[in-house]
Amino acid sequence: MNDDLKCIIYTTFERYNKIERIWCPILHEYVYFGSRGRLHLIYKGNRKKRPSKEQLYKLKLFPMVPSAIRNAIAIKEVRCMSNGIEFFAIIGESRQNKKKLRVIIRKTMNGRYNYHSVMLENK
């Protein structure tokens, strides 16, 4: 791993750790930021490390996530898993640069909404 990527990971994780929760108007609930969402920036669901290019992509989008959640305009997709967990793909616009993001929110069986992932909406 190169030093630039390490620096971006460190900076993003510092920012991530300062966020406890953000109100999402489209879900009418708070979205919490736990360790699982932070790790998902670097690792895939199967716990394998993402390629450096993919890590960089997600890490560079993350600073826009809070704004996109606050300004969410639609729920694009809902996936219900057999274990009772639901995934919501919400669409929101970043106020910083007007990019539309798809933010994946994971709803646990206890009803809590957690940040899970981010990508550009056109991906």
NUMI-352568 format. One line per 4 residues: number of its first residue (from 1); their letters; for each residue x, z, y of N, C-alpha, C, O. Coordinates in Angstrom, 3 decimals. Example, Ala and Ser with C-alpha at 12.3 -4.5 7.8 and 13.67 -1.06 7.14 Angstrom:
1> AS> 13.190:7.800:-5.690:12.300:7.800:-4.500:13.200:7.800:-3.300:14.236:8.465:-3.319 ~ 12.850:7.080:-2.250:13.670:7.140:-1.060:12.900:7.870:0.030:13.409:8.039:1.138
This chain:
1> MNDD> 0.853:0.000:-1.177:0.000:0.000:0.000:0.897:0.000:1.238:1.831:0.795:1.343 ~ 0.597:-0.907:2.174:1.450:-0.982:3.358:1.090:0.109:4.373:0.030:0.731:4.292 ~ 1.991:0.322:5.318:1.811:1.394:6.291:0.614:1.171:7.203:-0.041:2.132:7.607 ~ 0.315:-0.101:7.539:-0.846:-0.384:8.395:-2.140:0.050:7.715:-2.996:0.671:8.346
5> LKCI> -2.286:-0.274:6.432:-3.484:0.109:5.700:-3.579:1.630:5.596:-4.661:2.193:5.761 ~ -2.470:2.294:5.327:-2.469:3.767:5.264:-2.941:4.368:6.575:-3.717:5.323:6.586 ~ -2.472:3.808:7.675:-2.848:4.300:9.004:-4.346:4.096:9.258:-5.013:4.984:9.788 ~ -4.869:2.932:8.882:-6.297:2.660:9.073:-7.141:3.576:8.193:-8.180:4.070:8.632
9> IYTT> -6.704:3.808:6.954:-7.418:4.730:6.068:-7.447:6.122:6.685:-8.503:6.753:6.740 ~ -6.309:6.601:7.146:-6.221:7.934:7.741:-7.146:8.050:8.953:-7.906:9.011:9.072 ~ -7.075:7.069:9.846:-7.891:7.093:11.065:-9.381:7.038:10.733:-10.179:7.767:11.323 ~ -9.752:6.178:9.794:-11.163:6.044:9.413:-11.662:7.320:8.749:-12.773:7.770:9.028
13> FERY> -10.854:7.905:7.874:-11.269:9.142:7.212:-11.415:10.289:8.205:-12.311:11.121:8.067 ~ -10.538:10.336:9.204:-10.671:11.360:10.252:-12.010:11.200:10.971:-12.723:12.178:11.197 ~ -12.340:9.967:11.324:-13.611:9.680:12.000:-14.782:10.017:11.075:-15.752:10.645:11.499 ~ -14.690:9.602:9.828:-15.747:9.842:8.843:-16.021:11.347:8.701:-17.173:11.779:8.698
17> NKIE> -14.963:12.122:8.584:-15.110:13.560:8.353:-15.751:14.295:9.524:-16.245:15.409:9.351 ~ -15.752:13.701:10.700:-16.372:14.325:11.876:-17.881:14.088:11.933:-18.584:14.734:12.711 ~ -18.375:13.167:11.115:-19.807:12.858:11.105:-20.469:13.687:10.020:-20.098:13.597:8.850 ~ -21.436:14.486:10.401:-22.176:15.233:9.395:-23.429:14.461:8.982:-23.696:14.250:7.799
21> RIWC> -24.194:14.043:10.009:-25.426:13.319:9.733:-25.826:12.520:10.968:-25.417:12.831:12.087 ~ -26.632:11.487:10.744:-27.121:10.621:11.818:-28.591:10.325:11.538:-28.969:10.020:10.406 ~ -29.412:10.417:12.575:-30.832:10.101:12.424:-31.013:8.601:12.262:-30.447:7.813:13.020 ~ -31.807:8.209:11.267:-32.112:6.799:11.033:-33.605:6.585:11.304:-34.448:7.070:10.550
25> PILH> -33.930:5.861:12.378:-35.341:5.689:12.737:-36.149:4.886:11.720:-37.355:5.099:11.589 ~ -35.518:3.985:11.014:-36.255:3.149:10.064:-36.606:3.927:8.786:-37.617:3.644:8.143 ~ -35.774:4.898:8.427:-36.047:5.745:7.256:-36.801:7.019:7.633:-37.361:7.692:6.767 ~ -36.817:7.349:8.919:-37.413:8.593:9.424:-36.764:9.819:8.773:-37.428:10.810:8.468
29> EYVY> -35.471:9.719:8.576:-34.698:10.785:7.927:-33.271:10.777:8.471:-32.817:9.796:9.061 ~ -32.580:11.889:8.256:-31.148:11.931:8.540:-30.393:11.283:7.389:-30.790:11.390:6.228 ~ -29.301:10.608:7.727:-28.375:10.063:6.734:-27.124:10.926:6.793:-26.526:11.085:7.857 ~ -26.730:11.477:5.665:-25.578:12.367:5.578:-24.349:11.595:5.115:-24.456:10.584:4.421
33> FGSR> -23.190:12.087:5.512:-21.925:11.443:5.181:-21.104:12.373:4.304:-20.438:13.281:4.801 ~ -21.155:12.142:2.993:-20.438:12.974:2.041:-19.211:12.275:1.484:-18.867:11.163:1.884 ~ -18.569:12.947:0.562:-17.310:12.435:0.014:-17.493:11.151:-0.790:-16.581:10.325:-0.843 ~ -18.640:10.970:-1.407:-18.866:9.782:-2.229:-18.821:8.506:-1.375:-18.220:7.510:-1.779
37> GRLH> -19.450:8.536:-0.208:-19.429:7.380:0.688:-18.040:7.094:1.226:-17.644:5.939:1.378 ~ -17.299:8.165:1.515:-15.924:8.004:2.011:-15.054:7.341:0.945:-14.295:6.419:1.245 ~ -15.161:7.802:-0.277:-14.365:7.226:-1.361:-14.772:5.788:-1.667:-13.947:4.986:-2.104 ~ -16.047:5.461:-1.437:-16.521:4.107:-1.720:-15.883:3.073:-0.789:-15.893:1.881:-1.095
41> LIYK> -15.338:3.510:0.326:-14.612:2.595:1.203:-13.344:2.068:0.523:-12.904:0.953:0.806 ~ -12.767:2.858:-0.359:-11.492:2.538:-1.010:-11.673:2.144:-2.480:-10.939:1.304:-2.999 ~ -12.655:2.759:-3.142:-12.859:2.533:-4.574:-14.196:1.868:-4.839:-15.153:2.055:-4.088 ~ -14.258:1.092:-5.910:-15.510:0.500:-6.361:-16.283:1.543:-7.150:-15.779:2.634:-7.416
45> GNRK> -17.504:1.201:-7.519:-18.343:2.127:-8.275:-17.746:2.542:-9.604:-18.053:3.621:-10.110 ~ -16.898:1.703:-10.177:-16.295:2.014:-11.471:-14.979:2.800:-11.311:-14.193:2.913:-12.251 ~ -14.764:3.332:-10.118:-13.587:4.143:-9.779:-12.273:3.373:-9.788:-11.195:3.967:-9.808 ~ -12.371:2.055:-9.772:-11.165:1.235:-9.644:-10.941:0.960:-8.171:-11.887:0.739:-7.415
49> KRPS> -9.687:0.976:-7.774:-9.354:0.754:-6.376:-9.737:-0.660:-5.954:-9.518:-1.623:-6.689 ~ -10.303:-0.768:-4.775:-10.625:-2.083:-4.217:-9.321:-2.793:-3.850:-8.327:-2.134:-3.545 ~ -9.312:-4.125:-3.876:-8.140:-4.846:-3.375:-7.920:-4.488:-1.901:-8.876:-4.183:-1.187 ~ -6.683:-4.524:-1.454:-6.345:-4.128:-0.074:-7.180:-4.872:0.961:-7.618:-4.279:1.948
53> KEQL> -7.400:-6.156:0.744:-8.173:-6.964:1.699:-9.617:-6.448:1.817:-10.176:-6.395:2.912 ~ -10.201:-6.074:0.692:-11.563:-5.544:0.682:-11.618:-4.155:1.324:-12.565:-3.841:2.046 ~ -10.606:-3.326:1.061:-10.534:-2.013:1.713:-10.503:-2.185:3.224:-11.241:-1.518:3.949 ~ -9.644:-3.084:3.690:-9.492:-3.330:5.113:-10.805:-3.808:5.733:-11.165:-3.381:6.830
57> YKLK> -11.508:-4.678:5.045:-12.806:-5.184:5.499:-13.784:-4.033:5.733:-14.391:-3.944:6.800 ~ -13.940:-3.158:4.749:-14.881:-2.040:4.866:-14.421:-1.012:5.899:-15.230:-0.483:6.662 ~ -13.126:-0.736:5.918:-12.592:0.242:6.874:-12.760:-0.224:8.313:-13.020:0.589:9.200 ~ -12.616:-1.516:8.554:-12.772:-2.041:9.910:-14.236:-2.071:10.338:-14.526:-1.985:11.531
61> LFPM> -15.157:-2.192:9.393:-16.579:-2.155:9.721:-17.088:-0.731:9.953:-18.044:-0.527:10.701 ~ -16.453:0.246:9.314:-16.994:1.596:9.348:-17.226:2.159:10.759:-18.249:2.816:10.956 ~ -16.355:1.949:11.748:-16.635:2.508:13.081:-17.970:2.049:13.679:-18.492:2.699:14.585 ~ -18.524:0.946:13.188:-19.807:0.439:13.689:-21.004:1.024:12.938:-22.145:0.837:13.360
65> VPSA> -20.761:1.725:11.838:-21.843:2.244:10.995:-22.754:3.227:11.730:-23.972:3.066:11.660 ~ -22.227:4.241:12.434:-23.144:5.167:13.113:-24.121:4.465:14.066:-25.309:4.785:14.093 ~ -23.616:3.524:14.832:-24.463:2.775:15.753:-25.492:1.935:14.991:-26.654:1.867:15.391 ~ -25.075:1.305:13.912:-25.988:0.483:13.115:-27.105:1.322:12.501:-28.247:0.868:12.429
69> IRNA> -26.792:2.535:12.058:-27.823:3.421:11.492:-28.788:3.856:12.598:-30.003:3.832:12.406 ~ -28.253:4.250:13.743:-29.107:4.676:14.865:-30.010:3.549:15.365:-31.110:3.798:15.859 ~ -29.540:2.314:15.233:-30.276:1.149:15.732:-30.840:0.298:14.604:-31.024:-0.908:14.771 ~ -31.114:0.907:13.467:-31.635:0.167:12.311:-32.973:-0.471:12.662:-33.837:0.153:13.279
73> IAIK> -33.122:-1.728:12.254:-34.339:-2.465:12.584:-35.165:-2.846:11.360:-36.332:-3.214:11.497 ~ -34.585:-2.764:10.178:-35.328:-3.183:8.980:-34.705:-2.604:7.722:-33.511:-2.310:7.667 ~ -35.547:-2.453:6.719:-35.080:-2.167:5.362:-35.148:-3.502:4.632:-36.233:-4.037:4.406 ~ -34.009:-4.026:4.272:-33.963:-5.356:3.658:-34.255:-5.316:2.163:-34.854:-6.241:1.614
77> EVRC> -33.827:-4.238:1.509:-33.959:-4.181:0.058:-33.970:-2.727:-0.393:-33.322:-1.875:0.214 ~ -34.707:-2.451:-1.456:-34.711:-1.131:-2.089:-34.497:-1.356:-3.577:-35.191:-2.157:-4.204 ~ -33.528:-0.641:-4.131:-33.270:-0.708:-5.576:-33.487:0.678:-6.176:-32.917:1.664:-5.710 ~ -34.309:0.739:-7.204:-34.571:1.994:-7.901:-33.811:1.975:-9.217:-33.962:1.058:-10.024
81> MSNG> -33.004:2.986:-9.420:-32.216:3.082:-10.643:-32.990:3.894:-11.681:-33.895:4.655:-11.338 ~ -32.627:3.724:-12.938:-33.328:4.419:-14.016:-33.142:5.936:-13.962:-33.935:6.683:-14.535 ~ -32.085:6.391:-13.269:-31.835:7.834:-13.163:-32.558:8.477:-11.982:-32.334:9.651:-11.689 ~ -33.425:7.719:-11.298:-34.202:8.267:-10.193:-33.556:8.110:-8.820:-34.162:8.461:-7.807
85> IEFF> -32.347:7.592:-8.776:-31.659:7.379:-7.500:-32.097:6.036:-6.929:-32.254:5.058:-7.660 ~ -32.292:6.001:-5.599:-32.689:4.770:-4.928:-31.599:4.352:-3.944:-30.927:5.193:-3.346 ~ -31.437:3.039:-3.789:-30.503:2.489:-2.805:-31.299:1.661:-1.807:-32.091:0.802:-2.192 ~ -31.083:1.925:-0.518:-31.745:1.197:0.562:-30.700:0.382:1.307:-29.664:0.908:1.714
89> AIIG> -30.977:-0.900:1.482:-30.119:-1.749:2.321:-30.826:-1.849:3.667:-31.848:-2.524:3.793 ~ -30.271:-1.170:4.675:-30.875:-1.232:6.003:-30.052:-2.164:6.886:-28.839:-2.290:6.721 ~ -30.723:-2.803:7.809:-30.070:-3.721:8.733:-30.065:-3.069:10.108:-31.098:-2.626:10.611 ~ -28.885:-3.021:10.697:-28.747:-2.447:12.026:-27.718:-3.203:12.824:-26.843:-3.870:12.270
93> ESRQ> -27.831:-3.094:14.125:-26.900:-3.797:15.000:-25.962:-2.799:15.653:-26.387:-1.756:16.149 ~ -24.701:-3.129:15.645:-23.708:-2.302:16.308:-23.792:-2.535:17.807:-23.782:-3.679:18.263 ~ -23.874:-1.471:18.565:-23.927:-1.611:20.032:-22.586:-2.058:20.595:-22.533:-2.661:21.667 ~ -21.486:-1.762:19.873:-20.156:-2.108:20.373:-19.964:-3.617:20.509:-19.451:-4.089:21.524
97> NKKK> -20.376:-4.378:19.485:-20.084:-5.814:19.512:-21.243:-6.684:19.037:-21.070:-7.875:18.780 ~ -22.409:-6.091:18.925:-23.638:-6.826:18.559:-23.604:-7.454:17.168:-24.385:-8.362:16.882 ~ -22.711:-6.983:16.303:-22.677:-7.492:14.927:-23.795:-6.829:14.133:-24.058:-5.636:14.285 ~ -24.453:-7.622:13.282:-25.475:-7.065:12.399:-24.797:-6.622:11.108:-24.054:-7.375:10.477
101> LRVI> -25.076:-5.385:10.742:-24.499:-4.807:9.530:-25.589:-4.506:8.523:-26.728:-4.205:8.881 ~ -25.217:-4.593:7.264:-26.056:-4.082:6.183:-25.403:-2.785:5.739:-24.265:-2.775:5.271 ~ -26.131:-1.700:5.891:-25.625:-0.383:5.507:-26.420:0.061:4.285:-27.651:0.054:4.296 ~ -25.715:0.441:3.246:-26.356:0.888:2.011:-26.455:2.407:2.045:-25.466:3.114:2.234
105> IRKT> -27.680:2.884:1.857:-27.978:4.312:1.866:-28.447:4.692:0.468:-29.287:4.015:-0.125 ~ -27.898:5.772:-0.044:-28.229:6.247:-1.390:-29.134:7.466:-1.258:-28.755:8.464:-0.645 ~ -30.335:7.382:-1.836:-31.261:8.521:-1.824:-31.169:9.228:-3.172:-31.452:8.645:-4.218 ~ -30.775:10.476:-3.125:-30.606:11.245:-4.360:-31.950:11.774:-4.844:-32.955:11.680:-4.141
109> MNGR> -31.958:12.322:-6.032:-33.200:12.834:-6.616:-33.768:14.009:-5.826:-34.962:14.291:-5.918 ~ -32.926:14.702:-5.047:-33.438:15.809:-4.229:-33.974:15.325:-2.877:-34.373:16.134:-2.039 ~ -33.981:13.993:-2.666:-34.562:13.421:-1.462:-33.610:13.246:-0.297:-34.023:12.817:0.780 ~ -32.360:13.568:-0.492:-31.378:13.455:0.597:-30.818:12.031:0.661:-30.491:11.429:-0.362
113> YNYH> -30.717:11.511:1.881:-30.181:10.166:2.111:-28.696:10.280:2.464:-28.319:11.040:3.355 ~ -27.860:9.521:1.759:-26.416:9.569:1.967:-25.866:8.177:2.229:-26.266:7.207:1.585 ~ -24.944:8.089:3.181:-24.244:6.830:3.421:-23.520:6.428:2.138:-22.914:7.264:1.469 ~ -23.590:5.126:1.800:-22.912:4.660:0.586:-21.935:3.525:0.852:-20.811:3.554:0.351
117> SVML> -22.347:2.510:1.644:-21.472:1.367:1.834:-21.869:0.578:3.073:-22.913:0.819:3.678 ~ -21.004:-0.376:3.437:-21.255:-1.225:4.604:-20.716:-2.628:4.345:-19.721:-2.810:3.644 ~ -21.394:-3.613:4.926:-20.931:-5.004:4.899:-21.622:-5.733:6.057:-22.613:-5.256:6.610 ~ -21.081:-6.879:6.402:-21.749:-7.702:7.410:-23.053:-8.207:6.819:-23.131:-8.468:5.618
121> ENK> -24.061:-8.345:7.638:-25.367:-8.769:7.155:-25.331:-10.179:6.556:-26.079:-10.449:5.617 ~ -24.520:-11.054:7.046:-24.493:-12.425:6.532:-23.705:-12.580:5.240:-23.578:-13.696:4.735 ~ -23.174:-11.501:4.695:-22.395:-11.580:3.441:-23.325:-11.664:2.261:-22.870:-11.738:1.120
